[in-house]
Amino acid sequence: MHAGRSHRRESVTSDRIVQEVRRIRKEIEAEHGNSWQALERYYMEKQASSPARLFTGKPKRLPRGRKPTGRNLPSAPRNIL
């Protein structure tokens, strides 16, 4: 993360996909009156009704004889919305 190199790439905001995701997010926010409480309920209901589980709560098992290090830990899920 060097700010000096950032001028060599296009801005993230000029990416079509990023723009579309932001547009859809704003539409969903508007549908729920821009209320964080309403948005939280919406996303929690959406996640509960989804067959795919984003987080199971079960830790990954390490092979025998290996001690956990920072590299063996799963990364935190990223919230893109």
Backbone bond lengths (Angstrom), bond angles and torsions (degrees), N, CA, C in turn:
res aa  C-N    CA-C-N  psi(-1)  N-CA   C-N-CA  omega(-1)  CA-C   N-CA-C  phi
1 M - - - 1.439 - - 1.516 109.95 -
2 H 1.263 114.58 82.89 1.450 119.79 178.95 1.519 108.40 -114.45
3 A 1.307 116.07 119.74 1.459 120.33 -177.82 1.524 111.23 -62.00
4 G 1.300 117.13 -27.86 1.456 120.53 -178.20 1.514 113.46 -64.31
5 R 1.343 117.43 -23.13 1.458 120.59 -179.21 1.523 113.03 -94.65
6 S 1.297 117.85 -7.56 1.461 120.20 -173.03 1.522 113.15 -65.26
7 H 1.320 119.25 -23.20 1.457 121.36 -178.96 1.523 112.72 -72.97
8 R 1.316 117.62 -11.74 1.467 120.66 -176.51 1.524 112.90 -83.94
9 R 1.319 117.10 -14.17 1.458 120.52 -178.94 1.518 109.95 -113.95
10 E 1.338 114.45 160.27 1.456 118.30 173.99 1.511 108.83 -70.00
11 S 1.293 115.41 151.87 1.453 121.35 177.81 1.527 109.16 -65.92
12 V 1.329 116.51 146.47 1.463 121.16 177.52 1.523 109.77 -62.14
13 T 1.314 117.59 -33.57 1.465 120.38 -177.37 1.515 112.61 -68.10
14 S 1.323 118.65 -16.86 1.462 120.35 178.66 1.527 111.72 -87.49
15 D 1.315 118.02 -3.29 1.456 122.28 179.18 1.534 109.48 -74.47
16 R 1.332 117.13 129.68 1.470 122.79 -179.07 1.520 112.80 -58.08
17 I 1.320 116.42 -43.14 1.465 120.84 -177.52 1.520 110.48 -66.83
18 V 1.319 117.14 -43.14 1.465 120.97 178.45 1.526 109.47 -60.89
19 Q 1.310 116.99 -43.34 1.467 121.06 179.29 1.527 110.98 -61.87
20 E 1.335 116.53 -41.30 1.467 119.98 -179.85 1.526 111.17 -66.46
21 V 1.328 117.41 -43.15 1.461 121.19 178.78 1.525 110.00 -61.08
22 R 1.313 117.27 -44.26 1.466 121.17 179.43 1.526 111.48 -64.55
23 R 1.338 116.94 -38.43 1.467 120.81 178.62 1.524 110.40 -63.61
24 I 1.325 116.59 -46.29 1.459 121.32 -179.93 1.524 110.43 -64.73
25 R 1.332 117.19 -41.26 1.462 120.57 178.44 1.530 110.54 -60.31
26 K 1.330 116.86 -42.43 1.465 120.49 179.26 1.526 111.10 -65.84
27 E 1.338 117.68 -35.85 1.463 120.73 176.81 1.523 110.59 -63.82
28 I 1.331 116.81 -44.15 1.465 121.00 178.98 1.524 110.06 -64.13
29 E 1.331 117.14 -42.01 1.466 120.66 178.02 1.527 110.40 -60.47
30 A 1.338 117.40 -43.49 1.463 121.36 -179.46 1.530 111.05 -65.04
31 E 1.338 117.66 -38.44 1.461 121.62 178.71 1.524 111.48 -61.15
32 H 1.318 116.85 -26.20 1.462 121.63 -177.73 1.527 111.88 -108.63
33 G 1.305 115.94 22.19 1.458 121.23 174.68 1.515 114.53 65.72
34 N 1.329 117.83 23.68 1.468 122.94 -179.21 1.527 112.28 55.08
35 S 1.319 116.81 27.37 1.466 122.37 178.87 1.525 109.15 -94.01
36 W 1.323 116.31 124.11 1.459 119.71 -179.93 1.524 111.12 -64.45
37 Q 1.329 117.09 -34.82 1.463 120.09 179.12 1.531 110.13 -65.75
38 A 1.328 116.60 -43.27 1.469 120.18 179.02 1.526 110.68 -66.21
39 L 1.327 116.69 -39.66 1.468 120.04 178.11 1.519 111.25 -65.03
40 E 1.318 117.16 -40.22 1.466 120.53 178.48 1.524 110.01 -61.38
41 R 1.345 117.15 -46.59 1.469 120.01 178.23 1.528 110.62 -59.63
42 Y 1.333 116.49 -44.32 1.464 121.41 -179.83 1.531 111.07 -58.29
43 Y 1.328 116.45 -50.33 1.468 120.00 -177.23 1.533 111.78 -69.02
44 M 1.322 117.64 -35.25 1.466 120.00 177.95 1.530 110.35 -66.55
45 E 1.339 116.98 -41.77 1.467 120.49 177.31 1.528 110.47 -64.57
46 K 1.317 116.03 -41.82 1.474 121.44 179.26 1.528 110.44 -61.17
47 Q 1.334 116.43 -43.93 1.453 120.54 -179.85 1.524 110.78 -67.69
48 A 1.335 117.49 -40.29 1.469 121.02 -179.26 1.523 111.28 -64.80
49 S 1.329 117.66 -33.58 1.462 120.28 -177.80 1.533 112.51 -86.12
50 S 1.312 117.06 -7.01 1.458 121.08 -178.70 1.529 110.61 -81.50
51 P 1.341 117.46 135.13 1.466 119.19 177.33 1.531 112.34 -69.91
52 A 1.316 117.27 -24.33 1.464 120.94 -179.91 1.521 109.07 -83.05
53 R 1.297 116.65 131.52 1.461 121.43 178.96 1.515 108.14 -96.79
54 L 1.314 115.98 125.27 1.452 120.30 179.64 1.519 111.22 -78.06
55 F 1.336 116.75 -30.73 1.455 120.85 -177.81 1.508 107.72 -146.99
56 T 1.319 116.64 123.96 1.458 119.90 -178.56 1.515 112.48 -96.31
57 G 1.311 117.51 -21.22 1.454 120.47 -178.63 1.516 112.94 85.43
58 K 1.328 117.52 -2.74 1.457 120.94 -179.33 1.527 109.32 -92.96
59 P 1.339 117.78 127.75 1.467 119.01 178.90 1.526 111.07 -72.78
60 K 1.325 115.51 152.61 1.464 120.08 175.44 1.519 108.81 -75.06
61 R 1.320 116.23 141.53 1.460 120.49 178.10 1.525 109.40 -86.78
62 L 1.318 115.47 136.65 1.459 121.27 177.36 1.520 109.34 -91.06
63 P 1.324 117.62 150.78 1.462 119.97 174.72 1.538 109.57 -60.07
64 R 1.305 116.17 150.74 1.473 120.48 -179.33 1.521 110.70 -57.90
65 G 1.310 114.96 140.53 1.449 120.31 176.00 1.516 114.18 86.86
66 R 1.309 118.40 -3.32 1.468 120.52 -179.71 1.514 108.95 -101.99
67 K 1.309 115.00 136.63 1.452 119.96 176.72 1.526 108.53 -97.35
68 P 1.335 116.76 143.60 1.468 118.35 -178.94 1.521 112.28 -66.95
69 T 1.306 114.64 137.75 1.461 121.78 173.01 1.514 106.88 -130.42
70 G 1.287 118.41 174.28 1.452 121.77 178.76 1.511 112.80 -58.53
71 R 1.334 118.11 -29.00 1.465 121.26 -179.08 1.521 112.22 -75.40
72 N 1.339 118.09 -21.52 1.457 120.76 -178.13 1.526 112.80 -88.12
73 L 1.312 117.53 -11.15 1.445 120.39 -176.83 1.519 110.24 -81.02
74 P 1.341 117.13 141.97 1.464 118.79 177.97 1.516 109.99 -68.04
75 S 1.315 116.15 148.34 1.461 119.63 178.38 1.518 109.88 -76.91
76 A 1.314 116.35 153.07 1.460 121.52 178.99 1.513 109.56 -69.85
77 P 1.351 117.17 143.14 1.462 118.15 177.04 1.510 110.36 -64.93
78 R 1.317 115.84 146.57 1.452 120.40 -178.67 1.514 109.54 -103.58
79 N 1.287 115.92 133.07 1.441 121.30 178.43 1.517 108.43 -92.08
80 I 1.308 117.37 115.11 1.463 119.82 -176.40 1.505 112.89 -95.87
81 L 1.299 116.10 -7.22 1.462 117.60 -179.32 1.478 111.75 -96.91
